[in-house]
């Protein structure tokens, strides 16, 4: 399954970077703007992964009914985005062996794309700040196309731009979003066990395997391609 892989699509939040502490600071500053009490890191981790709109909707639902959520959404979103841009990357950290994994994949001649549900205005500066940008030929955000993960559209666009069939592109992510998108696109998919996955156990994800780090994924590909 993992032989004849020519490219890898890698998720950002929860896969390469632990960005939940950034989300926590921005969300709690937004909540403070509404005179609401701060929430915890664990609460934030269970809410991230499906884009900023979903995140802010869920945060507002903690305190407002649906009518209230709709009434406050635009203001909440603007506040969150302002605070997030202020601190983007300040509190986030690379997961172990991310850079080593990317270097190993590059050394194997694999083409790399980052597909995240994070808006590009957040994703690009964050990747630059953390030294990730140079490894990726393509970076697509949650606002790059009409549909985001779990829809396969961004992954199929990578396939199209790389001129590589989805079956020869491995997707790596931390959540069911990544696996559902990969399955629908026709890509094999591996999951990492340390990310967010909407607060659910990684073992519940229908992937083709769990790898401890990106370096472990690179080693798996190297081994498979020797056969």
C-alpha positions as CSV (number, residue, x, y, z in Angstrom):
1,X,0.0,0.0,0.0
2,X,2.8,2.4,0.8
3,X,5.1,1.5,-2.1
4,X,5.1,3.7,-5.2
5,X,4.3,6.8,-3.1
6,X,5.6,9.9,-4.9
7,X,4.1,12.7,-2.7
8,X,2.9,13.3,0.8
9,X,0.1,15.6,2.0
10,X,0.5,16.7,5.6
11,X,-1.9,18.4,7.9
12,X,-0.7,21.3,10.1
13,X,-2.5,21.7,13.4
14,X,-2.2,18.6,15.6
15,X,0.1,16.9,13.1
16,X,3.1,19.2,12.7
17,X,2.4,21.8,15.3
18,X,0.8,21.8,18.7
19,X,-1.2,25.0,18.1
20,X,-3.9,24.5,20.8
21,X,-2.1,26.9,23.2
22,X,-2.4,29.6,20.5
23,X,-6.1,28.9,20.1
24,X,-6.5,29.0,23.8
25,X,-5.0,32.5,24.2
26,X,-6.9,33.9,21.2
27,X,-10.2,32.4,22.2
28,X,-10.0,33.5,25.8
29,X,-9.1,37.1,24.7
30,X,-12.2,36.9,22.5
31,X,-14.3,35.6,25.4
32,X,-12.9,38.4,27.5
33,X,-14.1,40.9,24.9
34,X,-17.6,39.5,25.5
35,X,-17.1,39.5,29.3
36,X,-17.2,35.7,29.4
37,X,-15.1,33.4,31.6
38,X,-12.0,31.7,30.1
39,X,-12.2,28.1,29.0
40,X,-9.6,25.3,29.4
41,X,-7.0,23.9,27.0
42,X,-8.8,20.5,27.0
43,X,-12.0,22.2,25.9
44,X,-10.2,24.0,23.1
45,X,-8.5,20.7,21.9
46,X,-11.9,19.1,21.5
47,X,-13.2,21.9,19.3
48,X,-10.4,22.5,16.8
49,X,-9.9,20.9,13.4
50,X,-12.9,21.9,11.3
51,X,-11.9,25.5,10.6
52,X,-12.3,28.8,12.3
53,X,-16.0,29.2,11.7
54,X,-16.8,25.9,13.3
55,X,-14.4,26.7,16.2
56,X,-16.0,30.1,17.0
57,X,-19.5,28.7,16.6
58,X,-18.7,26.0,19.2
59,X,-17.1,28.5,21.6
60,X,-20.1,30.8,21.4
61,X,-22.5,27.9,22.0
62,X,-21.0,27.4,25.4
63,X,-22.8,30.6,26.5
64,X,-25.5,31.4,23.9
65,X,-28.5,29.7,22.3
66,X,-28.5,29.4,18.5
67,X,-30.0,32.8,18.0
68,X,-27.4,34.3,20.3
69,X,-24.6,32.5,18.4
70,X,-25.8,33.9,15.1
71,X,-26.2,37.4,16.6
72,X,-22.6,37.4,18.0
73,X,-20.8,35.3,15.4
74,X,-19.5,38.1,13.2
75,X,-18.2,40.1,16.2
76,X,-16.8,37.0,17.8
77,X,-15.0,35.9,14.6
78,X,-13.5,39.4,14.0
79,X,-12.3,39.5,17.6
80,X,-10.8,36.0,17.5
81,X,-9.0,36.7,14.2
82,X,-7.6,39.9,15.5
83,X,-6.2,38.3,18.7
84,X,-5.0,35.2,16.8
85,X,-3.0,37.2,14.3
86,X,-1.4,39.1,17.3
87,X,-0.1,35.9,18.9
88,X,0.1,33.4,15.9
89,X,2.8,31.0,16.7
90,X,3.9,32.5,20.0
91,X,2.6,29.7,22.1
92,X,2.7,26.8,19.6
93,X,5.5,24.2,19.3
94,X,6.7,21.7,16.8
95,X,5.9,18.1,17.6
96,X,8.9,15.7,18.0
97,X,10.7,14.6,14.8
98,X,8.6,16.8,12.5
99,X,11.6,18.5,10.8
100,X,13.6,15.3,10.7
101,X,10.6,13.6,9.1
102,X,10.2,16.3,6.5
103,X,14.0,16.2,5.7
104,X,13.9,12.4,5.3
105,X,10.9,12.6,3.0
106,X,12.6,15.3,0.9
107,X,15.8,13.3,0.8
108,X,13.7,10.4,-0.6
109,X,12.6,12.7,-3.5
110,X,9.0,12.9,-2.2
111,X,7.0,16.0,-3.1
112,X,5.3,17.6,-0.2
113,X,2.1,19.6,0.2
114,X,0.5,21.0,3.4
115,X,-3.3,20.9,3.5
116,X,-4.8,22.6,6.5
117,X,-8.3,23.9,7.5
118,X,-6.6,26.9,8.9
119,X,-7.1,30.1,6.9
120,X,-4.1,30.8,4.7
121,X,-3.6,34.2,6.4
122,X,-2.8,32.3,9.6
123,X,-1.1,29.2,8.1
124,X,1.5,30.9,5.9
125,X,3.1,33.2,8.6
126,X,2.9,30.4,11.2
127,X,4.7,27.9,8.9
128,X,7.4,30.6,8.1
129,X,7.8,31.3,11.8
130,X,8.3,27.6,12.7
131,X,10.7,26.9,9.8
132,X,8.3,24.6,7.9
133,X,7.6,26.6,4.7
134,X,10.7,25.6,2.7
135,X,9.7,21.9,2.8
136,X,6.4,22.4,1.0
137,X,5.8,22.9,-2.7
138,X,2.1,23.6,-2.1
139,X,0.2,24.9,0.9
140,X,-3.6,25.0,0.8
141,X,-5.7,26.5,3.6
142,X,-9.3,26.2,4.7
143,X,-10.2,29.1,2.5
144,X,-8.3,28.0,-0.6
145,X,-11.3,26.3,-2.1
146,X,-15.1,26.3,-1.7
147,X,-14.8,23.1,0.4
148,X,-12.4,22.0,3.1
149,X,-11.5,18.7,4.7
150,X,-13.3,16.3,5.3
151,X,-14.2,17.1,1.7
152,X,-11.6,15.6,-0.7
153,X,-11.4,18.8,-2.8
154,X,-8.1,20.2,-1.5
155,X,-6.4,16.8,-1.7
156,X,-7.6,16.3,-5.3
157,X,-6.3,19.7,-6.2
158,X,-2.8,18.6,-4.9
159,X,-3.1,15.5,-7.1
160,X,-4.0,17.7,-10.1
161,X,-1.2,20.2,-9.5
162,X,1.4,17.5,-8.9
163,X,0.1,15.4,-11.8
164,X,0.3,12.4,-9.5
165,X,-2.6,10.0,-9.0
166,X,-4.2,10.0,-5.5
167,X,-3.2,6.3,-5.0
168,X,0.5,7.5,-5.1
169,X,0.0,10.3,-2.6
170,X,0.1,9.5,1.1
171,X,-2.0,11.7,3.4
172,X,-0.8,12.2,7.1
173,X,-3.0,13.8,9.7
174,X,-4.3,13.6,13.3
175,X,-8.1,13.6,12.9
176,X,-11.0,11.9,11.2
177,X,-11.2,14.9,8.9
178,X,-7.9,13.9,7.3
179,X,-8.8,10.3,7.0
180,X,-12.3,10.9,5.5
181,X,-10.9,13.4,3.0
182,X,-8.1,11.0,2.0
183,X,-10.5,8.0,1.7
184,X,-12.8,10.1,-0.5
185,X,-9.8,11.3,-2.7
186,X,-8.4,7.8,-3.0
187,X,-5.2,8.5,-1.1
188,X,-3.7,6.1,1.5
189,X,-3.7,7.7,4.9
190,X,-1.7,7.5,8.1
191,X,-2.6,9.1,11.4
192,X,-0.5,10.4,14.3
193,X,-1.6,9.6,17.9
194,X,-0.8,12.9,19.6
195,X,-3.1,15.5,17.9
196,X,-6.7,16.7,18.6
197,X,-9.2,14.6,16.6
198,X,-12.2,16.5,18.1
199,X,-11.6,14.9,21.5
200,X,-12.0,11.4,20.2
201,X,-9.4,8.5,20.5
202,X,-7.2,8.3,17.4
203,X,-7.9,4.5,17.3
204,X,-11.5,5.3,16.2
205,X,-10.2,6.8,12.9
206,X,-10.5,4.7,9.8
207,X,-6.9,5.1,8.6
208,X,-4.3,2.7,7.2
209,X,-2.2,2.8,10.3
210,X,-0.9,5.0,13.2
211,X,2.7,6.3,13.2
212,X,4.3,7.8,16.2
213,X,6.0,10.7,14.4
214,X,6.6,12.0,10.8
215,X,10.1,10.5,10.9
216,X,8.5,7.1,11.6
217,X,6.2,7.7,8.6
218,X,9.3,8.5,6.4
219,X,11.0,5.3,7.6
220,X,7.9,3.2,6.8
221,X,7.9,4.7,3.3
222,X,11.6,4.0,2.9
223,X,11.2,0.4,4.0
224,X,8.1,-0.2,1.7
225,X,9.9,1.3,-1.3
226,X,12.8,-1.1,-0.9
227,X,10.5,-4.1,-1.4
